[in-house]
Amino acid sequence: MTGFARAEGEAAGIAWVWEIKSVNGRSLDLRLRLPPGFEAIELQLRAALGSRFRRGNLSATLSVDRTEPPTIRINRELLARYVAVLGELGAMVEAAAPRLDGLLGLRGVIEVADNDDEAVFAARRAAISAGWSALLDRLAASRAIEGAKLDAVLAAQLGEMGALVAAAADAAATQPAAIRARLEQMLAELAGLATAMPQERVAQELALLVARADIREEIERLRAHLAQAGELLRQGEAVGRQLDFLCQELNREANTLCSKSADIELTRIGLALKAGIEQFREQVQNVE
């Protein structure tokens, strides 16, 4: 299910920004980008995500900036070595005396001191973890808005499939007559090539064909699966995987219905039902 959220704040000398995006996925997958120094909380962040969501491909990024200027320090020992070397070279080669800005530009002369202790780092990690929790709350709200729209779409699709199953049940009532007509036509075409089949044998063959074409069990199972899908949607929980399984079962029954069809109308209904199940399955991929 798609969604986007952002959270930001300041704590212990830093400003941080969380951003997370979610797109459809069969399982839960997180791509997490953390700045140096915050790798220690990655497992904690992933565990919090796993306790809130079940499906989706998510990408999260943390940006951190200091809100207080760092401490600047001059490495006097290294500077003294540079000056000494320059003095030696000045005795050998005639050149202008080095300028102060040039000396300060030499590598290692100016150092940015980080005097933050472990307590400061711990406070920062705690604040960022709290921000992650707020971020997940906002993402859940974003996904819930889309979920409400998706629920209406899925309910409409279930209604359409239910109507097709009802139409298939009505068309099934004409199956025996269609089978009898086909059998009589075949016997008439063979009348000049073989001896007439006894009426008792005709009745036996007809009964066998009708039994093989009986789709009442498939109709009942289709109705049961659609009813279960409706119940799952009304639960308001993470039911995406269960709906995935029901789509497989619905498709299996629709295939059997088509294979047993002895009527063009029933075949047409079966194919329309298969198309409806596929559309439903595509939308189910968005369900948590």
C-alpha positions as CSV (number, residue, x, y, z in Angstrom):
1,M,0.0,0.0,0.0
2,T,1.4,3.4,-0.9
3,G,2.0,6.2,1.6
4,F,4.4,9.0,2.6
5,A,5.4,10.5,5.9
6,R,7.9,13.0,7.3
7,A,9.0,13.9,10.8
8,E,11.6,16.3,12.1
9,G,12.9,17.7,15.4
10,E,15.9,18.9,17.3
11,A,17.7,17.4,20.3
12,A,21.2,17.4,21.9
13,G,22.8,19.8,19.4
14,I,21.4,18.3,16.2
15,A,18.4,18.7,13.9
16,W,17.1,15.6,12.2
17,V,14.6,14.8,9.5
18,W,12.9,11.5,8.8
19,E,11.2,10.7,5.5
20,I,9.6,7.4,4.5
21,K,7.9,6.2,1.3
22,S,5.8,3.0,0.9
23,V,4.7,1.2,-2.2
24,N,3.0,-2.1,-2.8
25,G,4.8,-5.3,-2.0
26,R,3.9,-8.9,-1.3
27,S,6.1,-8.9,1.9
28,L,7.7,-6.3,4.2
29,D,10.9,-4.9,2.9
30,L,12.7,-1.8,4.3
31,R,15.6,0.0,2.6
32,L,17.1,2.2,5.4
33,R,19.7,5.0,4.9
34,L,21.3,6.2,8.2
35,P,24.1,8.8,8.5
36,P,27.4,7.6,10.2
37,G,27.1,7.2,13.9
38,F,23.6,5.9,14.0
39,E,24.0,2.3,12.8
40,A,23.6,1.0,16.3
41,I,19.8,1.8,16.3
42,E,19.1,0.1,13.0
43,L,17.8,-3.2,14.5
44,Q,15.6,-1.3,16.9
45,L,14.1,0.7,14.0
46,R,13.4,-2.4,11.9
47,A,11.8,-4.2,14.9
48,A,9.5,-1.2,15.4
49,L,8.5,-1.2,11.8
50,G,7.8,-5.0,11.8
51,S,5.5,-4.6,14.8
52,R,3.4,-2.0,12.9
53,F,3.2,-3.2,9.3
54,R,3.1,-6.6,7.4
55,R,3.5,-5.7,3.7
56,G,5.0,-3.1,1.5
57,N,8.3,-2.0,0.0
58,L,9.5,0.9,2.2
59,S,12.4,3.4,1.8
60,A,13.4,5.5,4.8
61,T,16.1,8.2,5.0
62,L,17.5,10.0,8.0
63,S,19.2,13.4,7.6
64,V,21.1,14.9,10.5
65,D,22.7,18.4,10.9
66,R,24.4,20.0,13.8
67,T,22.6,23.0,15.3
68,E,25.7,24.2,17.3
69,P,29.0,25.2,15.7
70,P,31.8,22.7,16.3
71,T,34.9,23.5,18.3
72,I,37.9,24.6,16.2
73,R,41.3,23.6,17.4
74,I,44.8,24.4,16.1
75,N,47.3,21.5,16.0
76,R,50.2,23.5,17.3
77,E,52.7,20.6,17.2
78,L,52.0,19.9,13.5
79,L,52.1,23.7,12.7
80,A,55.5,24.0,14.4
81,R,56.8,21.2,12.2
82,Y,55.5,22.9,9.1
83,V,57.2,26.1,10.1
84,A,60.5,24.4,10.9
85,V,60.5,22.7,7.5
86,L,59.7,26.0,5.7
87,G,62.5,27.6,7.6
88,E,65.0,25.0,6.4
89,L,63.7,25.4,2.8
90,G,64.0,29.2,3.1
91,A,67.7,28.9,3.9
92,M,68.2,26.9,0.7
93,V,65.8,28.7,-1.7
94,E,65.0,32.3,-1.9
95,A,61.3,32.7,-1.4
96,A,58.7,34.9,0.3
97,A,57.8,34.2,3.9
98,P,54.7,32.0,4.3
99,R,51.5,33.8,5.1
100,L,49.2,32.8,8.0
101,D,46.3,31.8,5.8
102,G,48.6,29.5,3.8
103,L,49.8,27.9,7.0
104,L,46.3,27.4,8.3
105,G,45.3,25.8,5.0
106,L,47.9,23.0,5.4
107,R,46.3,19.6,6.0
108,G,45.8,18.8,9.7
109,V,46.6,22.2,11.1
110,I,42.9,23.0,11.7
111,E,41.0,20.3,13.5
112,V,37.3,20.1,14.2
113,A,37.0,18.8,17.7
114,D,34.0,16.7,18.6
115,N,33.7,16.9,22.4
116,D,30.3,15.1,22.6
117,D,30.3,12.3,25.2
118,E,28.4,9.1,25.2
119,A,25.5,10.6,27.1
120,V,25.0,13.2,24.3
121,F,25.1,10.5,21.7
122,A,22.6,8.4,23.7
123,A,20.2,11.4,23.9
124,R,20.4,11.9,20.2
125,R,19.7,8.3,19.4
126,A,16.7,8.3,21.8
127,A,15.3,11.4,20.2
128,I,15.7,10.0,16.7
129,S,14.1,6.7,17.7
130,A,11.1,8.6,19.1
131,G,10.9,10.5,15.8
132,W,10.9,7.1,14.0
133,S,7.8,6.1,16.1
134,A,6.1,9.4,15.2
135,L,7.0,8.8,11.5
136,L,5.4,5.4,11.6
137,D,2.2,6.8,13.1
138,R,2.0,9.3,10.2
139,L,2.7,6.6,7.6
140,A,0.0,4.4,9.1
141,A,-2.5,7.3,8.9
142,S,-1.4,8.0,5.3
143,R,-1.9,4.3,4.3
144,A,-5.3,4.2,6.2
145,I,-6.6,7.0,4.0
146,E,-5.8,5.0,0.8
147,G,-7.0,1.8,2.5
148,A,-10.5,3.4,2.9
149,K,-10.6,4.1,-0.8
150,L,-9.4,0.6,-1.6
151,D,-12.0,-1.0,0.6
152,A,-14.8,0.5,-1.5
153,V,-13.1,-0.7,-4.7
154,L,-12.8,-4.3,-3.3
155,A,-16.3,-4.3,-2.0
156,A,-17.6,-3.3,-5.5
157,Q,-15.5,-6.0,-7.1
158,L,-16.9,-8.7,-4.7
159,G,-20.4,-7.6,-5.6
160,E,-19.7,-7.9,-9.3
161,M,-18.2,-11.4,-8.8
162,G,-21.2,-12.4,-6.7
163,A,-23.6,-11.4,-9.5
164,L,-21.6,-13.4,-12.0
165,V,-21.8,-16.5,-9.7
166,A,-25.5,-16.0,-9.4
167,A,-25.8,-15.8,-13.2
168,A,-23.7,-19.0,-13.5
169,A,-26.1,-20.8,-11.2
170,D,-29.0,-19.7,-13.3
171,A,-27.3,-20.8,-16.5
172,A,-26.4,-24.1,-15.0
173,A,-30.1,-25.0,-14.9
174,T,-30.1,-25.2,-18.7
175,Q,-27.1,-27.5,-18.8
176,P,-29.0,-30.9,-18.9
177,A,-31.2,-29.7,-21.8
178,A,-28.1,-28.5,-23.7
179,I,-26.3,-31.8,-23.1
180,R,-29.4,-33.8,-24.2
181,A,-29.7,-31.7,-27.4
182,R,-26.0,-32.2,-28.2
183,L,-26.2,-35.9,-27.6
184,E,-29.3,-36.3,-29.8
185,Q,-27.6,-34.4,-32.5
186,M,-24.5,-36.6,-32.4
187,L,-26.7,-39.7,-32.5
188,A,-28.6,-38.4,-35.5
189,E,-25.4,-37.7,-37.3
190,L,-24.2,-41.3,-36.6
191,A,-27.6,-42.9,-37.5
192,G,-26.5,-43.8,-41.0
193,L,-23.1,-45.2,-39.9
194,A,-24.1,-47.4,-36.9
195,T,-27.0,-49.2,-35.4
196,A,-29.4,-47.2,-33.3
197,M,-28.4,-47.0,-29.6
198,P,-31.1,-48.4,-27.2
199,Q,-33.0,-45.7,-25.3
200,E,-31.7,-47.2,-22.0
201,R,-28.1,-46.7,-23.1
202,V,-29.0,-43.2,-24.3
203,A,-30.4,-42.5,-20.8
204,Q,-27.3,-43.8,-19.2
205,E,-24.9,-41.8,-21.3
206,L,-27.0,-38.7,-20.7
207,A,-27.0,-39.2,-16.9
208,L,-23.2,-39.6,-17.0
209,L,-22.7,-36.5,-19.1
210,V,-25.0,-34.5,-16.8
211,A,-23.2,-35.7,-13.7
212,R,-19.8,-34.7,-15.2
213,A,-21.2,-31.2,-16.1
214,D,-22.7,-30.6,-12.6
215,I,-21.3,-27.4,-11.3
216,R,-23.3,-27.1,-8.1
217,E,-20.3,-27.8,-5.9
218,E,-18.2,-25.2,-7.7
219,I,-21.0,-22.6,-7.3
220,E,-21.3,-23.3,-3.6
221,R,-17.5,-23.0,-3.1
222,L,-17.4,-19.8,-5.1
223,R,-20.1,-18.3,-2.9
224,A,-18.3,-19.5,0.2
225,H,-15.0,-18.0,-0.9
226,L,-16.6,-14.6,-1.8
227,A,-18.4,-14.5,1.6
228,Q,-15.2,-15.2,3.4
229,A,-13.4,-12.4,1.4
230,G,-16.2,-10.0,2.5
231,E,-15.7,-11.1,6.2
232,L,-12.0,-10.5,6.0
233,L,-12.4,-7.0,4.5
234,R,-14.8,-6.1,7.4
235,Q,-12.3,-7.2,10.0
236,G,-10.1,-4.1,9.4
237,E,-6.9,-6.1,10.1
238,A,-3.9,-7.3,8.1
239,V,-5.6,-9.8,5.8
240,G,-3.7,-9.3,2.6
241,R,-2.1,-12.8,2.6
242,Q,-5.4,-14.5,3.4
243,L,-7.1,-12.6,0.5
244,D,-4.2,-13.7,-1.8
245,F,-5.0,-17.3,-0.9
246,L,-8.7,-16.9,-1.5
247,C,-7.9,-15.4,-5.0
248,Q,-6.1,-18.7,-5.9
249,E,-9.1,-20.7,-4.7
250,L,-11.6,-18.5,-6.6
251,N,-9.6,-18.9,-9.8
252,R,-9.4,-22.7,-9.4
253,E,-13.2,-23.0,-9.1
254,A,-13.7,-20.6,-12.0
255,N,-11.4,-22.8,-14.2
256,T,-13.4,-25.9,-13.2
257,L,-16.7,-24.1,-14.0
258,C,-15.4,-23.2,-17.5
259,S,-14.1,-26.8,-18.1
260,K,-17.5,-28.3,-17.2
261,S,-19.5,-25.8,-19.2
262,A,-21.8,-27.3,-21.9
263,D,-23.3,-23.9,-22.8
264,I,-21.9,-20.8,-24.5
265,E,-23.6,-18.5,-22.0
266,L,-22.1,-20.3,-19.1
267,T,-18.6,-20.2,-20.7
268,R,-19.0,-16.5,-21.2
269,I,-19.9,-16.0,-17.6
270,G,-17.0,-18.2,-16.4
271,L,-14.5,-16.2,-18.5
272,A,-16.0,-12.9,-17.1
273,L,-15.6,-14.3,-13.6
274,K,-12.0,-15.2,-14.2
275,A,-11.3,-11.6,-15.4
276,G,-13.0,-10.2,-12.3
277,I,-11.0,-12.5,-10.0
278,E,-7.8,-11.3,-11.7
279,Q,-8.8,-7.6,-11.2
280,F,-9.6,-8.4,-7.5
281,R,-6.2,-10.1,-7.1
282,E,-4.4,-7.1,-8.5
283,Q,-6.1,-4.8,-5.9
284,V,-5.5,-7.3,-3.1
285,Q,-1.7,-6.7,-3.6
286,N,-2.3,-3.3,-2.1
287,V,-3.9,-4.7,1.1
288,E,-1.8,-4.8,4.3
